[in-house]
Amino acid sequence: MLDETEVRKIKSGLIHEIEDLNQEISIKQKEIEESKKRTWITQAKLKVVNKILEDQE
């Protein structure tokens, strides 16, 4: 059986790991949002180019 000190050390370590993982998740979510924005901008540019090409035909 673990004593109280060992339990606190393990609990503290797990809390720090969870905080680190949450930070990584937050960073990845921001990267995904930026990627979505770039995708939307690219799609909008392609629509404009396609419209110009259609109008030239």
GIVENGI-V407571 format. One line per field, one symbol per residue. ss: DSSP state (H for helix, E for strand, - for the rest). A space follows every 50 residues. Layout:
ss=???
This chain:
ss=---HHHHHHHHHHHHHHHHHHHHHHHHHHHHHHHHHHHHHHHHHHHHHHH HHHHHH-
